[in-house]
Protein backbone atom coordinates (compact mmCIF):
# COMPACT_ATOMS: atom_id res chain seq x y z
CA UNK A 1 0.00 0.00 0.00
CA UNK A 2 1.07 3.59 -0.67
CA UNK A 3 0.09 6.81 1.06
CA UNK A 4 1.44 10.35 0.74
CA UNK A 5 3.18 11.31 3.98
CA UNK A 6 4.51 14.86 4.32
CA UNK A 7 4.82 15.05 0.54
CA UNK A 8 6.57 11.67 0.29
CA UNK A 9 4.88 8.70 -1.37
CA UNK A 10 5.37 6.06 1.31
CA UNK A 11 5.00 2.29 1.11
CA UNK A 12 3.64 0.44 4.11
CA UNK A 13 2.31 -3.00 4.98
CA UNK A 14 -0.36 -3.34 7.65
CA UNK A 15 -1.30 -6.70 9.17
CA UNK A 16 -4.39 -6.05 11.24
CA UNK A 17 -6.20 -9.38 11.23
CA UNK A 18 -6.01 -9.59 15.02
CA UNK A 19 -7.30 -6.11 15.76
CA UNK A 20 -4.77 -6.03 18.60
CA UNK A 21 -2.58 -3.16 19.82
CA UNK A 22 -0.44 -1.45 17.20
CA UNK A 23 3.17 -2.55 16.83
CA UNK A 24 5.39 -0.58 14.43
CA UNK A 25 8.76 -1.77 13.08
CA UNK A 26 11.33 0.66 11.58
CA UNK A 27 14.21 -0.65 9.45
CA UNK A 28 17.91 0.15 9.09
CA UNK A 29 19.78 2.41 6.65
CA UNK A 30 19.85 0.73 3.24
CA UNK A 31 16.98 -1.55 4.20
CA UNK A 32 13.24 -1.69 3.76
CA UNK A 33 10.20 -3.14 5.48
CA UNK A 34 11.02 -6.66 4.28
CA UNK A 35 13.74 -6.98 6.94
CA UNK A 36 10.88 -7.51 9.42
CA UNK A 37 9.05 -10.25 7.48
CA UNK A 38 9.75 -13.02 9.96
CA UNK A 39 9.08 -10.97 13.09
CA UNK A 40 5.92 -9.46 11.61
CA UNK A 41 4.64 -12.97 10.98
CA UNK A 42 5.39 -13.90 14.58
CA UNK A 43 3.44 -10.98 16.07
CA UNK A 44 0.58 -10.52 13.60
CA UNK A 45 -1.78 -12.85 15.47
CA UNK A 46 -1.82 -10.65 18.55
CA UNK A 47 -0.94 -7.19 17.25
CA UNK A 48 -1.79 -4.80 14.45
CA UNK A 49 1.65 -4.84 12.84
CA UNK A 50 2.81 -1.86 10.79
CA UNK A 51 5.96 -1.84 8.67
CA UNK A 52 6.95 0.91 6.26
CA UNK A 53 9.78 2.09 4.04
CA UNK A 54 11.56 5.15 5.44
CA UNK A 55 11.72 7.98 2.91
CA UNK A 56 14.38 7.35 0.28
CA UNK A 57 14.30 3.60 0.92
CA UNK A 58 12.52 0.65 -0.64
CA UNK A 59 9.48 1.83 -2.57
CA UNK A 60 9.11 5.12 -0.70
CA UNK A 61 10.10 8.22 -2.64
CA UNK A 62 13.40 9.96 -1.99
CA UNK A 63 13.27 13.44 -0.47
CA UNK A 64 14.06 16.34 -2.76
CA UNK A 65 15.91 18.25 -0.05
CA UNK A 66 17.98 17.52 3.07
CA UNK A 67 16.08 16.05 5.99
CA UNK A 68 16.67 15.45 9.69
CA UNK A 69 15.87 12.51 11.93
CA UNK A 70 13.13 14.73 13.36
CA UNK A 71 11.63 14.89 9.85
CA UNK A 72 11.73 11.09 9.65
CA UNK A 73 10.04 10.91 13.05
CA UNK A 74 7.33 13.27 11.82
CA UNK A 75 6.84 11.00 8.81
CA UNK A 76 5.92 8.19 11.20
CA UNK A 77 3.49 10.46 13.05
CA UNK A 78 1.83 11.45 9.77
CA UNK A 79 1.65 7.82 8.64
CA UNK A 80 -0.06 6.83 11.88
CA UNK A 81 -2.48 9.74 11.42
CA UNK A 82 -3.29 8.57 7.90
CA UNK A 83 -3.97 5.05 9.18
CA UNK A 84 -6.01 6.18 12.16
CA UNK A 85 -3.61 4.98 14.86
CA UNK A 86 -3.48 7.13 17.97
CA UNK A 87 -0.56 5.27 19.54
CA UNK A 88 1.70 2.26 19.02
CA UNK A 89 4.46 0.10 20.40
CA UNK A 90 7.61 1.11 18.48
CA UNK A 91 10.55 -1.10 17.48
CA UNK A 92 13.51 0.47 15.67
CA UNK A 93 16.80 -1.02 14.53
CA UNK A 94 19.90 1.07 13.73
CA UNK A 95 18.52 4.04 11.72
CA UNK A 96 15.11 2.86 12.87
CA UNK A 97 16.28 3.13 16.45
CA UNK A 98 17.32 6.74 15.93
CA UNK A 99 13.90 7.51 14.45
CA UNK A 100 12.22 5.68 17.33
CA UNK A 101 14.09 7.70 19.94
CA UNK A 102 13.18 10.94 18.21
CA UNK A 103 9.57 9.82 17.94
CA UNK A 104 9.44 8.97 21.65
CA UNK A 105 10.69 12.47 22.44
CA UNK A 106 8.64 14.48 19.94
CA UNK A 107 5.44 12.40 20.07
CA UNK A 108 5.63 10.93 23.57
CA UNK A 109 1.90 10.37 24.04
CA UNK A 110 1.83 8.10 20.99
CA UNK A 111 4.43 5.60 22.25
CA UNK A 112 3.18 2.66 24.30
CA UNK A 113 6.62 1.03 24.59
CA UNK A 114 9.98 1.67 22.96
CA UNK A 115 12.33 -1.06 21.74
CA UNK A 116 15.71 0.05 20.41
CA UNK A 117 18.14 -2.32 18.68
CA UNK A 118 21.75 -1.71 17.68
CA UNK A 119 21.46 2.05 17.70
CA UNK A 120 22.94 5.23 19.14
CA UNK A 121 21.76 8.54 20.59
CA UNK A 122 24.26 10.80 18.82
CA UNK A 123 27.09 10.93 16.33
CA UNK A 124 30.34 11.99 17.99
CA UNK A 125 32.17 14.89 16.30
CA UNK A 126 35.06 12.64 15.31
CA UNK A 127 32.66 10.23 13.59
CA UNK A 128 30.66 12.77 11.59
CA UNK A 129 33.02 12.50 8.64
CA UNK A 130 32.18 8.79 8.30
CA UNK A 131 28.62 9.67 7.31
CA UNK A 132 29.87 12.24 4.80
CA UNK A 133 32.22 9.63 3.33
CA UNK A 134 29.40 7.12 2.94
CA UNK A 135 27.15 9.69 1.30
CA UNK A 136 29.95 10.74 -1.06
CA UNK A 137 30.76 7.13 -1.94
CA UNK A 138 27.11 6.38 -2.69
CA UNK A 139 26.86 9.39 -5.02
CA UNK A 140 30.21 8.69 -6.68
CA UNK A 141 30.27 4.89 -6.95
CA UNK A 142 26.69 3.82 -6.22
CA UNK A 143 25.14 2.38 -3.09
CA UNK A 144 26.29 -1.11 -4.10
CA UNK A 145 29.91 -0.07 -3.53
CA UNK A 146 29.19 0.09 0.21
CA UNK A 147 27.48 -3.27 0.40
CA UNK A 148 30.45 -5.61 1.16
CA UNK A 149 31.65 -3.59 4.14
CA UNK A 150 28.10 -3.18 5.42
CA UNK A 151 27.43 -6.91 5.32
CA UNK A 152 30.59 -7.57 7.30
CA UNK A 153 29.38 -5.20 10.02
CA UNK A 154 25.77 -6.33 9.93
CA UNK A 155 26.00 -10.11 10.21
CA UNK A 156 28.56 -12.47 11.70
CA UNK A 157 30.49 -14.76 9.33
CA UNK A 158 28.79 -17.84 10.79
CA UNK A 159 25.34 -16.42 10.11
CA UNK A 160 26.26 -15.38 6.58
CA UNK A 161 27.47 -18.90 5.81
CA UNK A 162 24.45 -20.58 7.37
CA UNK A 163 21.77 -18.31 5.90
CA UNK A 164 22.75 -17.24 2.36
CA UNK A 165 19.09 -16.64 1.45
CA UNK A 166 18.76 -13.99 4.18
CA UNK A 167 22.02 -12.37 3.09
CA UNK A 168 20.86 -12.28 -0.53
CA UNK A 169 17.59 -10.56 0.36
CA UNK A 170 19.38 -7.95 2.46
CA UNK A 171 21.93 -7.39 -0.30
CA UNK A 172 19.26 -7.00 -2.99
CA UNK A 173 17.36 -4.38 -0.99
CA UNK A 174 20.54 -2.48 -0.16
CA UNK A 175 21.89 -2.20 -3.70
CA UNK A 176 18.53 -0.96 -4.99
CA UNK A 177 18.26 1.82 -2.39
CA UNK A 178 17.94 5.30 -3.92
CA UNK A 179 21.35 7.01 -4.04
CA UNK A 180 19.93 10.36 -2.94
CA UNK A 181 17.71 8.75 -0.35
CA UNK A 182 20.70 6.93 1.13
CA UNK A 183 22.95 10.00 1.03
CA UNK A 184 20.41 12.37 2.56
CA UNK A 185 19.64 9.97 5.41
CA UNK A 186 23.39 9.60 6.02
CA UNK A 187 23.47 13.37 6.50
CA UNK A 188 20.52 13.16 8.90
CA UNK A 189 22.36 10.57 10.99
CA UNK A 190 25.54 12.64 10.91
CA UNK A 191 23.66 15.47 12.63
CA UNK A 192 21.61 13.31 15.00
CA UNK A 193 21.98 14.05 18.72
CA UNK A 194 19.32 13.43 21.37
CA UNK A 195 21.61 12.32 24.21
CA UNK A 196 20.74 15.30 26.41
CA UNK A 197 17.01 14.58 26.05
CA UNK A 198 16.96 10.85 26.76
CA UNK A 199 16.04 11.27 30.42
CA UNK A 200 12.74 12.76 29.25
CA UNK A 201 11.61 9.46 27.71
CA UNK A 202 8.88 7.98 29.88
CA UNK A 203 7.80 5.02 27.74
CA UNK A 204 8.88 1.59 29.00
CA UNK A 205 12.10 0.95 27.08
CA UNK A 206 13.98 -2.15 25.98
CA UNK A 207 17.44 -1.73 24.43
CA UNK A 208 19.08 -4.64 22.60
CA UNK A 209 22.59 -4.84 21.15
CA UNK A 210 24.69 -7.37 19.28
CA UNK A 211 27.79 -8.51 21.11
CA UNK A 212 29.80 -8.53 17.85
CA UNK A 213 28.53 -5.22 16.47
CA UNK A 214 31.59 -3.23 15.37
CA UNK A 215 29.69 -0.44 13.63
CA UNK A 216 27.56 0.51 16.61
CA UNK A 217 29.33 -0.95 19.65
CA UNK A 218 27.03 -2.36 22.33
CA UNK A 219 28.16 0.39 24.70
CA UNK A 220 26.40 2.96 22.50
CA UNK A 221 23.07 1.18 22.85
CA UNK A 222 23.62 0.48 26.54
CA UNK A 223 24.27 4.19 27.10
CA UNK A 224 20.73 4.85 25.91
CA UNK A 225 19.27 2.37 28.38
CA UNK A 226 21.40 3.90 31.14
CA UNK A 227 19.95 7.32 30.38
CA UNK A 228 16.28 6.27 30.17
CA UNK A 229 14.67 5.72 33.54
CA UNK A 230 13.82 2.07 34.15
CA UNK A 231 15.10 0.88 30.77
CA UNK A 232 16.24 -2.71 30.31
CA UNK A 233 19.33 -3.73 28.33
CA UNK A 234 19.93 -7.09 26.64
CA UNK A 235 23.01 -8.32 24.78
CA UNK A 236 22.60 -10.92 22.02
CA UNK A 237 25.18 -13.13 20.30
CA UNK A 238 25.00 -11.26 17.00
CA UNK A 239 26.44 -8.42 14.96
CA UNK A 240 24.63 -5.22 13.93
CA UNK A 241 21.32 -6.72 12.81
CA UNK A 242 20.78 -8.53 16.09
CA UNK A 243 16.96 -8.84 15.75
CA UNK A 244 17.48 -10.63 12.44
CA UNK A 245 20.48 -12.77 13.33
CA UNK A 246 18.94 -13.82 16.65
CA UNK A 247 15.31 -13.56 15.56
CA UNK A 248 13.92 -16.20 17.92
CA UNK A 249 15.71 -14.78 20.93
CA UNK A 250 14.70 -11.24 19.99
CA UNK A 251 11.08 -12.27 19.43
CA UNK A 252 11.03 -13.90 22.86
CA UNK A 253 12.45 -10.80 24.52
CA UNK A 254 10.02 -8.53 22.72
CA UNK A 255 7.03 -10.74 23.44
CA UNK A 256 7.85 -10.80 27.14
CA UNK A 257 8.47 -7.06 27.17
CA UNK A 258 5.14 -6.30 25.49
CA UNK A 259 2.92 -8.90 27.15
CA UNK A 260 2.06 -7.10 30.41
CA UNK A 261 0.92 -4.09 28.39
CA UNK A 262 -1.34 -5.86 25.88
Wavefront OBJ file of the C-alpha trace (Angstrom):
o trace
v 0.000 0.000 0.000
v 1.068 3.588 -0.670
v 0.089 6.813 1.058
v 1.436 10.352 0.737
v 3.178 11.308 3.984
v 4.513 14.860 4.324
v 4.821 15.055 0.541
v 6.572 11.666 0.287
v 4.881 8.697 -1.366
v 5.371 6.063 1.315
v 5.003 2.291 1.110
v 3.637 0.440 4.107
v 2.313 -2.999 4.984
v -0.359 -3.341 7.651
v -1.300 -6.697 9.168
v -4.386 -6.051 11.243
v -6.201 -9.383 11.228
v -6.005 -9.594 15.022
v -7.296 -6.113 15.764
v -4.774 -6.028 18.603
v -2.582 -3.156 19.817
v -0.440 -1.446 17.202
v 3.173 -2.550 16.833
v 5.393 -0.585 14.435
v 8.757 -1.770 13.080
v 11.330 0.662 11.582
v 14.209 -0.645 9.452
v 17.905 0.153 9.088
v 19.778 2.410 6.648
v 19.847 0.731 3.243
v 16.981 -1.551 4.203
v 13.243 -1.688 3.765
v 10.198 -3.135 5.477
v 11.021 -6.662 4.279
v 13.735 -6.984 6.939
v 10.884 -7.514 9.415
v 9.051 -10.247 7.480
v 9.745 -13.018 9.964
v 9.077 -10.970 13.086
v 5.921 -9.458 11.608
v 4.642 -12.968 10.984
v 5.385 -13.897 14.580
v 3.443 -10.979 16.074
v 0.584 -10.518 13.596
v -1.783 -12.851 15.471
v -1.823 -10.646 18.551
v -0.942 -7.188 17.247
v -1.792 -4.800 14.453
v 1.649 -4.840 12.843
v 2.813 -1.862 10.794
v 5.961 -1.839 8.666
v 6.949 0.906 6.262
v 9.779 2.094 4.042
v 11.559 5.149 5.440
v 11.723 7.983 2.907
v 14.383 7.352 0.285
v 14.300 3.597 0.918
v 12.522 0.649 -0.635
v 9.483 1.834 -2.572
v 9.109 5.123 -0.697
v 10.101 8.217 -2.644
v 13.396 9.956 -1.990
v 13.275 13.445 -0.474
v 14.063 16.341 -2.764
v 15.913 18.254 -0.053
v 17.980 17.520 3.066
v 16.078 16.053 5.990
v 16.667 15.447 9.687
v 15.873 12.509 11.930
v 13.125 14.730 13.357
v 11.628 14.893 9.847
v 11.735 11.089 9.652
v 10.037 10.909 13.050
v 7.327 13.265 11.824
v 6.839 10.997 8.810
v 5.917 8.195 11.197
v 3.494 10.459 13.047
v 1.827 11.452 9.771
v 1.651 7.821 8.643
v -0.059 6.834 11.882
v -2.478 9.745 11.417
v -3.290 8.566 7.900
v -3.972 5.053 9.180
v -6.015 6.183 12.161
v -3.615 4.978 14.861
v -3.484 7.130 17.970
v -0.558 5.274 19.543
v 1.704 2.263 19.021
v 4.456 0.100 20.397
v 7.610 1.114 18.484
v 10.553 -1.097 17.483
v 13.513 0.473 15.675
v 16.802 -1.025 14.529
v 19.895 1.067 13.731
v 18.523 4.037 11.716
v 15.106 2.860 12.872
v 16.283 3.131 16.455
v 17.318 6.739 15.929
v 13.900 7.505 14.446
v 12.220 5.676 17.327
v 14.093 7.697 19.940
v 13.177 10.943 18.208
v 9.566 9.823 17.940
v 9.440 8.967 21.646
v 10.688 12.466 22.440
v 8.640 14.477 19.940
v 5.439 12.402 20.074
v 5.632 10.934 23.571
v 1.898 10.366 24.035
v 1.832 8.103 20.985
v 4.431 5.595 22.249
v 3.176 2.657 24.299
v 6.616 1.033 24.590
v 9.978 1.666 22.956
v 12.334 -1.060 21.743
v 15.714 0.054 20.410
v 18.137 -2.318 18.680
v 21.755 -1.707 17.682
v 21.456 2.055 17.698
v 22.939 5.234 19.140
v 21.763 8.538 20.588
v 24.260 10.803 18.822
v 27.091 10.926 16.329
v 30.337 11.993 17.985
v 32.166 14.895 16.302
v 35.060 12.637 15.312
v 32.655 10.230 13.593
v 30.664 12.768 11.590
v 33.021 12.498 8.636
v 32.176 8.794 8.299
v 28.624 9.667 7.309
v 29.870 12.236 4.801
v 32.218 9.635 3.330
v 29.396 7.124 2.943
v 27.155 9.688 1.297
v 29.953 10.743 -1.062
v 30.762 7.133 -1.941
v 27.109 6.385 -2.689
v 26.861 9.387 -5.023
v 30.210 8.689 -6.685
v 30.265 4.885 -6.946
v 26.693 3.818 -6.216
v 25.142 2.380 -3.085
v 26.289 -1.105 -4.099
v 29.914 -0.067 -3.529
v 29.189 0.092 0.213
v 27.482 -3.272 0.405
v 30.450 -5.607 1.159
v 31.652 -3.590 4.141
v 28.102 -3.177 5.420
v 27.426 -6.915 5.320
v 30.590 -7.575 7.299
v 29.378 -5.205 10.016
v 25.767 -6.326 9.925
v 25.999 -10.114 10.211
v 28.557 -12.470 11.704
v 30.492 -14.764 9.332
v 28.793 -17.841 10.787
v 25.336 -16.425 10.113
v 26.262 -15.377 6.575
v 27.473 -18.901 5.815
v 24.450 -20.578 7.368
v 21.770 -18.307 5.898
v 22.745 -17.237 2.359
v 19.089 -16.641 1.450
v 18.765 -13.985 4.176
v 22.023 -12.370 3.085
v 20.864 -12.276 -0.532
v 17.589 -10.565 0.359
v 19.381 -7.953 2.455
v 21.928 -7.387 -0.304
v 19.259 -7.001 -2.987
v 17.355 -4.376 -0.995
v 20.538 -2.483 -0.155
v 21.887 -2.198 -3.696
v 18.525 -0.958 -4.993
v 18.259 1.820 -2.394
v 17.944 5.301 -3.917
v 21.347 7.008 -4.037
v 19.931 10.356 -2.940
v 17.707 8.745 -0.346
v 20.700 6.926 1.125
v 22.947 9.997 1.029
v 20.409 12.369 2.565
v 19.637 9.974 5.405
v 23.388 9.604 6.016
v 23.472 13.372 6.504
v 20.524 13.162 8.897
v 22.357 10.566 10.994
v 25.537 12.645 10.914
v 23.658 15.471 12.632
v 21.608 13.307 15.000
v 21.978 14.053 18.721
v 19.324 13.426 21.370
v 21.615 12.316 24.209
v 20.737 15.298 26.414
v 17.014 14.576 26.051
v 16.957 10.846 26.764
v 16.043 11.273 30.423
v 12.738 12.763 29.250
v 11.610 9.465 27.714
v 8.877 7.984 29.876
v 7.799 5.023 27.739
v 8.878 1.589 28.999
v 12.102 0.952 27.081
v 13.983 -2.152 25.980
v 17.445 -1.725 24.434
v 19.081 -4.636 22.599
v 22.586 -4.845 21.151
v 24.686 -7.373 19.280
v 27.793 -8.507 21.113
v 29.798 -8.532 17.848
v 28.534 -5.219 16.471
v 31.589 -3.233 15.367
v 29.689 -0.435 13.626
v 27.563 0.510 16.614
v 29.334 -0.949 19.647
v 27.026 -2.364 22.332
v 28.161 0.386 24.697
v 26.404 2.963 22.502
v 23.071 1.176 22.846
v 23.625 0.481 26.536
v 24.274 4.191 27.099
v 20.732 4.851 25.911
v 19.271 2.367 28.383
v 21.398 3.896 31.141
v 19.949 7.324 30.383
v 16.282 6.266 30.169
v 14.674 5.720 33.541
v 13.824 2.065 34.150
v 15.098 0.879 30.769
v 16.235 -2.714 30.311
v 19.334 -3.734 28.329
v 19.931 -7.095 26.642
v 23.010 -8.325 24.779
v 22.597 -10.915 22.018
v 25.179 -13.125 20.304
v 24.996 -11.263 16.998
v 26.438 -8.421 14.962
v 24.633 -5.215 13.928
v 21.323 -6.717 12.815
v 20.776 -8.535 16.092
v 16.955 -8.842 15.749
v 17.484 -10.634 12.444
v 20.480 -12.770 13.328
v 18.943 -13.816 16.651
v 15.313 -13.557 15.561
v 13.923 -16.201 17.916
v 15.709 -14.782 20.926
v 14.695 -11.236 19.986
v 11.075 -12.272 19.434
v 11.030 -13.896 22.857
v 12.455 -10.801 24.516
v 10.019 -8.528 22.721
v 7.031 -10.742 23.438
v 7.849 -10.803 27.142
v 8.468 -7.063 27.169
v 5.138 -6.298 25.491
v 2.919 -8.898 27.151
v 2.062 -7.097 30.408
v 0.919 -4.093 28.390
v -1.345 -5.864 25.884
l 1 2 3 4 5 6 7 8 9 10 11 12 13 14 15 16 17 18 19 20 21 22 23 24 25 26 27 28 29 30 31 32 33 34 35 36 37 38 39 40 41 42 43 44 45 46 47 48 49 50 51 52 53 54 55 56 57 58 59 60 61 62 63 64 65 66 67 68 69 70 71 72 73 74 75 76 77 78 79 80 81 82 83 84 85 86 87 88 89 90 91 92 93 94 95 96 97 98 99 100 101 102 103 104 105 106 107 108 109 110 111 112 113 114 115 116 117 118 119 120 121 122 123 124 125 126 127 128 129 130 131 132 133 134 135 136 137 138 139 140 141 142 143 144 145 146 147 148 149 150 151 152 153 154 155 156 157 158 159 160 161 162 163 164 165 166 167 168 169 170 171 172 173 174 175 176 177 178 179 180 181 182 183 184 185 186 187 188 189 190 191 192 193 194 195 196 197 198 199 200 201 202 203 204 205 206 207 208 209 210 211 212 213 214 215 216 217 218 219 220 221 222 223 224 225 226 227 228 229 230 231 232 233 234 235 236 237 238 239 240 241 242 243 244 245 246 247 248 249 250 251 252 253 254 255 256 257 258 259 260 261 262
